[in-house]
């Protein structure tokens, strides 16, 4: 049972391009890395990576296709995802507005303590990717086109591990670089801007999902 290296290389390139594209995952890690402890930011990267692994497993086993093929089930997934992303977006926007309304007290609060625990960082990363219906559709499309029934089990398992590692390396790198004390201190000044952009991005994705249901 030989591993199909050409297929894995193609998957790696496509996935890397997708990872580098701006989206909720990228925005969340940037927000975490610039406003939370390094361990929390890395935990959010791990959460996103685990969610990507789950999407991969669901696609390879046909679970995602079953969800996509059922109008009511897929609509439920879309609504849950849109609600979560919308809630995250509104929370980030409210944080930005709060900062501008009472700048001094917000600075004192942020400098006094980090807000999220490692577990909370991980769960936010997990939910942000796992509950995003666009991620589900992306992996269904990717694997339907490239992972045919003829592809052997070893190649499928290698693909799942490869996408997990690529995701972890990419998002952890962002988390580690942006959470350096010197960079984090500089980025603190841009906290409301980061929150606003993150919030608008999450909200736009949520609205796009809702509009697709109408």
Secondary structure per residue as TSV (DSSP state, phi and psi in degrees):
chain	resnum	aa	ss	phi	psi
A	1	X	-	360.0	103.6
A	2	X	-	-94.0	145.7
A	3	X	-	-79.3	134.2
A	4	X	-	-87.7	92.6
A	5	X	H	-64.8	-37.6
A	6	X	H	-62.8	-41.5
A	7	X	H	-64.5	-44.4
A	8	X	H	-63.4	-37.6
A	9	X	H	-65.1	-42.3
A	10	X	H	-63.3	-43.2
A	11	X	H	-61.6	-41.5
A	12	X	H	-62.7	-42.8
A	13	X	H	-65.2	-48.2
A	14	X	H	-61.9	-43.7
A	15	X	H	-67.0	-39.0
A	16	X	H	-63.9	-41.3
A	17	X	H	-62.6	-42.0
A	18	X	H	-64.6	-40.4
A	19	X	H	-62.8	-39.2
A	20	X	H	-77.0	-12.2
A	21	X	S	-75.3	139.0
A	22	X	-	-61.8	135.9
A	23	X	S	-171.4	-177.0
A	24	X	H	-57.0	-39.4
A	25	X	H	-61.8	-50.2
A	26	X	H	-61.0	-45.9
A	27	X	H	-62.3	-39.9
A	28	X	H	-64.3	-45.0
A	29	X	H	-64.8	-40.2
A	30	X	H	-62.0	-45.4
A	31	X	H	-61.4	-45.8
A	32	X	H	-62.9	-46.1
A	33	X	H	-65.8	-32.0
A	34	X	H	-91.5	-13.0
A	35	X	H	-125.4	-12.4
A	36	X	S	-119.8	179.0
A	37	X	-	-67.6	154.4
A	38	X	H	-57.8	-42.0
A	39	X	H	-61.7	-36.5
A	40	X	H	-69.6	-39.5
A	41	X	H	-64.8	-43.0
A	42	X	H	-66.0	-35.6
A	43	X	H	-63.6	-38.2
A	44	X	H	-65.6	-36.4
A	45	X	H	-64.0	-40.3
A	46	X	H	-65.6	-39.6
A	47	X	H	-61.9	-44.0
A	48	X	H	-62.1	-43.3
A	49	X	H	-64.3	-40.6
A	50	X	H	-64.9	-39.5
A	51	X	H	-63.0	-40.1
A	52	X	H	-64.0	-39.3
A	53	X	H	-61.1	-42.4
A	54	X	H	-64.2	-42.6
A	55	X	H	-59.9	-40.4
A	56	X	H	-63.2	-47.1
A	57	X	H	-63.3	-43.6
A	58	X	H	-61.7	-38.8
A	59	X	H	-70.2	-42.7
A	60	X	H	-67.8	-30.8
A	61	X	H	-93.1	-5.4
A	62	X	T	90.5	-1.6
A	63	X	H	-63.1	-44.6
A	64	X	H	-62.8	-38.2
A	65	X	H	-65.7	-38.3
A	66	X	H	-62.1	-44.1
A	67	X	H	-62.0	-46.7
A	68	X	H	-65.4	-32.4
A	69	X	H	-78.8	-18.2
A	70	X	-	-96.9	108.9
A	71	X	H	-54.1	-45.3
A	72	X	H	-70.0	-41.5
A	73	X	H	-67.1	-43.3
A	74	X	H	-67.5	-35.9
A	75	X	H	-64.2	-40.0
A	76	X	H	-62.7	-43.0
A	77	X	H	-62.2	-41.6
A	78	X	H	-64.7	-42.6
A	79	X	H	-65.9	-43.1
A	80	X	H	-62.4	-46.0
A	81	X	H	-62.2	-43.8
A	82	X	H	-64.5	-40.6
A	83	X	H	-63.8	-43.2
A	84	X	H	-66.1	-48.6
A	85	X	H	-64.0	-38.0
A	86	X	H	-65.1	-41.0
A	87	X	H	-63.5	-43.0
A	88	X	H	-62.0	-41.4
A	89	X	H	-64.3	-46.3
A	90	X	H	-65.1	-36.9
A	91	X	H	-62.6	-42.2
A	92	X	H	-67.8	-39.9
A	93	X	H	-66.7	-41.4
A	94	X	H	-62.4	-36.7
A	95	X	H	-64.6	-39.6
A	96	X	H	-65.8	-44.3
A	97	X	H	-64.6	-41.7
A	98	X	H	-60.6	-39.4
A	99	X	H	-62.4	-44.9
A	100	X	H	-70.8	-31.4
A	101	X	H	-73.1	-36.0
A	102	X	T	-138.5	69.3
A	103	X	H	-57.2	-44.6
A	104	X	H	-67.6	-46.0
A	105	X	H	-66.9	-32.6
A	106	X	H	-67.3	-40.8
A	107	X	H	-62.3	-43.8
A	108	X	H	-62.6	-42.7
A	109	X	H	-64.5	-42.2
A	110	X	H	-68.0	-36.8
A	111	X	H	-77.1	-21.5
A	112	X	H	-74.6	-40.9
A	113	X	-	-157.5	151.4
A	114	X	-	-77.0	147.8
A	115	X	S	-83.7	-44.8
A	116	X	-	-103.8	148.5
A	117	X	-	-84.6	171.6
A	118	X	H	-61.0	-43.1
A	119	X	H	-62.2	-42.5
A	120	X	H	-64.9	-38.7
A	121	X	H	-62.3	-44.0
A	122	X	H	-62.3	-45.7
A	123	X	H	-67.2	-36.5
A	124	X	H	-64.4	-41.3
A	125	X	H	-63.8	-43.7
A	126	X	H	-61.5	-50.6
A	127	X	H	-67.9	-37.4
A	128	X	H	-59.6	-40.7
A	129	X	H	-85.3	-46.0
A	130	X	H	-64.8	-35.8
A	131	X	T	-91.3	7.6
A	132	X	-	-90.6	107.6
A	133	X	H	-59.6	-26.9
A	134	X	H	-65.4	-33.7
A	135	X	H	-67.7	-40.6
A	136	X	H	-60.7	-46.5
A	137	X	H	-65.2	-39.0
A	138	X	H	-58.6	-47.6
A	139	X	H	-72.2	-34.3
A	140	X	H	-60.4	-47.8
A	141	X	H	-63.2	-44.7
A	142	X	H	-62.0	-49.7
A	143	X	H	-77.3	-29.3
A	144	X	H	-65.1	-35.4
A	145	X	H	-80.8	-31.3
A	146	X	H	-112.0	-30.8
A	147	X	-	-101.7	89.3
A	148	X	-	-82.3	165.6
A	149	X	T	-58.0	-21.9
A	150	X	T	-76.8	-15.7
A	151	X	S	-69.2	132.3
A	152	X	-	-74.7	162.8
A	153	X	H	-62.6	-38.5
A	154	X	H	-61.9	-40.4
A	155	X	H	-66.0	-40.1
A	156	X	H	-64.3	-44.3
A	157	X	H	-64.4	-40.9
A	158	X	H	-63.7	-39.1
A	159	X	H	-62.7	-43.2
A	160	X	H	-62.6	-45.6
A	161	X	H	-66.2	-40.2
A	162	X	H	-62.7	-45.4
A	163	X	H	-66.2	-36.0
A	164	X	H	-62.1	-48.7
A	165	X	H	-66.1	-41.4
A	166	X	H	-60.8	-42.7
A	167	X	H	-64.9	-44.5
A	168	X	H	-65.1	-43.2
A	169	X	H	-63.1	-46.0
A	170	X	H	-64.6	-53.6
A	171	X	H	-71.9	-32.0
A	172	X	H	-67.6	-37.6
A	173	X	H	-61.3	-43.8
A	174	X	H	-62.2	-44.8
A	175	X	H	-62.5	-44.1
A	176	X	H	-68.6	-40.7
A	177	X	H	-69.3	-48.8
A	178	X	H	-76.1	-15.8
A	179	X	T	-93.0	4.7
A	180	X	S	-60.0	136.9
A	181	X	H	-51.0	-43.1
A	182	X	H	-65.8	-43.1
A	183	X	H	-70.1	-41.9
A	184	X	H	-62.8	-39.5
A	185	X	H	-64.0	-41.4
A	186	X	H	-66.2	-42.7
A	187	X	H	-71.8	-18.3
A	188	X	G	-56.2	-34.4
A	189	X	G	-66.2	-26.4
A	190	X	G	-96.8	11.6
A	191	X	H	-52.0	-49.2
A	192	X	H	-64.2	-34.6
A	193	X	H	-66.6	-44.4
A	194	X	H	-61.1	-44.1
A	195	X	H	-63.3	-41.3
A	196	X	H	-65.6	-46.4
A	197	X	H	-64.1	-43.9
A	198	X	H	-60.5	-45.5
A	199	X	H	-61.8	-44.4
A	200	X	H	-64.9	-37.4
A	201	X	H	-65.9	-48.2
A	202	X	H	-60.6	-43.1
A	203	X	H	-66.5	-39.4
A	204	X	H	-65.0	-39.0
A	205	X	H	-64.7	-43.6
A	206	X	H	-61.6	-43.4
A	207	X	H	-66.6	-36.6
A	208	X	H	-63.9	-39.2
A	209	X	H	-64.6	-45.9
A	210	X	H	-63.2	-43.8
A	211	X	H	-63.0	-29.6
A	212	X	H	-71.2	-17.9
A	213	X	H	-86.5	-13.7
A	214	X	-	-92.0	360.0
